[in-house]
Amino acid sequence: MENITIADVGMFVTFLVALISGIAFLKKNLKDWIQSAVKPDMDSLHETMDKMQTSIDTIREDRLRDKADDARRRILLFNDELLRGVKHSKEHFDNVLLDVNEYTKYCKKHDGDYENAKCVLAIAEIKRCYAVCEAEGKFL
């Protein structure tokens, strides 16, 4: 076996320090390089996801507005039938009253950005006729 001198130990320590410094340098530069290469793609991805979320929110709101419009049409049609003397079953009344509840909730939640004075009288008439049919047993 060979004798190890202090010069050998010094060279080995110098080599280790240089190796560790080189690894630290590579690690830092590699991290910076990866971040600079990936960051624009990540920013673009975030922007695309934000646009998609905005589109989804818009579609959701449009769908809710369409449902409110459909409920209003059913309410008005039902009231027109009542005014013409068409009789309805209790189940039909109950179904239209569900539409009334959903329509009313939507109108309250969207007060100011959804026109609501379109079937107030129809709703009142439906509720009045329901009370009469219930009291007098006049459901179909």
C-alpha positions as CSV (number, residue, x, y, z in Angstrom):
1,M,0.0,0.0,0.0
2,E,1.1,3.4,-0.9
3,N,1.6,6.2,1.7
4,I,-0.9,9.1,1.4
5,T,0.8,12.4,1.8
6,I,-0.7,15.7,2.9
7,A,-0.3,16.9,-0.7
8,D,-2.5,14.0,-1.8
9,V,-5.2,14.8,0.8
10,G,-5.0,18.5,-0.3
11,M,-5.5,17.6,-3.9
12,F,-8.4,15.3,-3.1
13,V,-10.1,18.0,-1.0
14,T,-9.5,20.5,-3.8
15,F,-11.0,18.0,-6.2
16,L,-14.1,17.5,-3.9
17,V,-14.6,21.2,-3.5
18,A,-14.4,21.8,-7.2
19,L,-16.8,18.9,-7.8
20,I,-19.3,20.2,-5.3
21,S,-19.0,23.7,-6.6
22,G,-19.5,22.4,-10.2
23,I,-22.6,20.4,-9.1
24,A,-24.0,23.4,-7.3
25,F,-23.3,25.6,-10.4
26,L,-25.0,23.0,-12.6
27,K,-28.0,22.7,-10.3
28,K,-28.5,26.4,-10.2
29,N,-28.1,26.9,-13.9
30,L,-30.2,23.9,-14.7
31,K,-33.0,25.2,-12.5
32,D,-32.8,28.6,-14.1
33,W,-32.7,27.1,-17.6
34,I,-35.7,24.8,-16.8
35,Q,-37.7,27.8,-15.4
36,S,-36.9,30.0,-18.3
37,A,-37.9,27.2,-20.8
38,V,-41.1,26.2,-19.0
39,K,-42.3,29.5,-17.6
40,P,-43.7,30.9,-20.9
41,D,-45.6,27.6,-21.5
42,M,-46.9,27.7,-18.0
43,D,-48.0,31.3,-18.4
44,S,-49.7,30.4,-21.6
45,L,-51.4,27.4,-20.0
46,H,-52.7,29.5,-17.1
47,E,-54.0,32.1,-19.6
48,T,-55.8,29.4,-21.6
49,M,-57.3,27.9,-18.4
50,D,-58.5,31.3,-17.3
51,K,-60.2,31.8,-20.7
52,M,-61.8,28.4,-20.5
53,Q,-63.1,29.1,-17.0
54,T,-64.6,32.3,-18.2
55,S,-66.3,30.5,-21.0
56,I,-67.6,27.8,-18.7
57,D,-69.0,30.5,-16.3
58,T,-70.6,32.3,-19.3
59,I,-72.2,29.0,-20.5
60,R,-73.4,28.2,-17.0
61,E,-75.0,31.6,-16.7
62,D,-76.6,31.4,-20.1
63,R,-78.0,28.0,-19.2
64,L,-79.5,29.3,-16.0
65,R,-81.0,32.2,-17.9
66,D,-82.5,29.9,-20.5
67,K,-84.0,27.7,-17.7
68,A,-85.6,30.8,-16.2
69,D,-86.9,31.9,-19.6
70,D,-88.3,28.4,-20.1
71,A,-90.0,28.4,-16.7
72,R,-91.5,31.8,-17.4
73,R,-92.9,30.5,-20.7
74,R,-94.5,27.5,-19.0
75,I,-95.9,29.8,-16.3
76,L,-97.5,32.1,-18.9
77,L,-98.8,29.2,-20.9
78,F,-100.4,27.6,-17.9
79,N,-102.0,30.9,-16.8
80,D,-103.4,31.4,-20.3
81,E,-105.0,28.0,-20.1
82,L,-106.5,28.8,-16.7
83,L,-107.9,32.1,-18.1
84,R,-109.5,30.1,-21.0
85,G,-111.1,27.8,-18.4
86,V,-108.9,24.7,-19.0
87,K,-108.8,22.5,-15.9
88,H,-105.6,21.0,-14.6
89,S,-104.6,18.2,-12.3
90,K,-103.1,18.8,-8.9
91,E,-99.8,17.4,-10.2
92,H,-99.7,19.8,-13.1
93,F,-100.3,22.7,-10.7
94,D,-97.6,21.4,-8.5
95,N,-95.2,21.2,-11.4
96,V,-95.9,24.7,-12.5
97,L,-95.5,25.9,-8.9
98,L,-92.0,24.3,-9.0
99,D,-91.4,26.4,-12.1
100,V,-92.6,29.5,-10.2
101,N,-90.2,28.8,-7.3
102,E,-87.2,28.3,-9.6
103,Y,-88.1,31.4,-11.7
104,T,-88.6,33.5,-8.6
105,K,-85.3,32.4,-7.1
106,Y,-83.5,33.2,-10.4
107,C,-85.1,36.6,-10.5
108,K,-84.1,37.4,-6.9
109,K,-80.6,36.3,-7.5
110,H,-80.3,38.3,-10.7
111,D,-82.2,41.3,-9.6
112,G,-81.3,44.2,-11.8
113,D,-79.8,42.2,-14.7
114,Y,-82.9,40.1,-15.5
115,E,-86.2,41.5,-16.5
116,N,-88.8,40.2,-14.0
117,A,-92.1,42.0,-14.4
118,K,-93.2,39.7,-17.2
119,C,-95.3,37.2,-15.3
120,V,-96.0,38.6,-11.8
121,L,-99.8,38.7,-12.5
122,A,-99.7,35.2,-14.0
123,I,-98.0,33.8,-10.9
124,A,-100.6,35.5,-8.7
125,E,-103.4,34.1,-10.8
126,I,-101.9,30.6,-10.7
127,K,-101.6,30.7,-6.9
128,R,-105.2,32.0,-6.6
129,C,-106.6,29.3,-8.8
130,Y,-104.6,26.7,-6.9
131,A,-106.1,27.9,-3.6
132,V,-109.6,27.8,-5.1
133,C,-109.1,24.3,-6.6
134,E,-107.7,23.0,-3.3
135,A,-110.5,24.5,-1.2
136,E,-113.3,23.4,-3.5
137,G,-111.7,20.1,-4.8
138,K,-111.8,21.3,-8.4
139,F,-108.6,19.8,-9.7
140,L,-108.9,17.7,-12.8
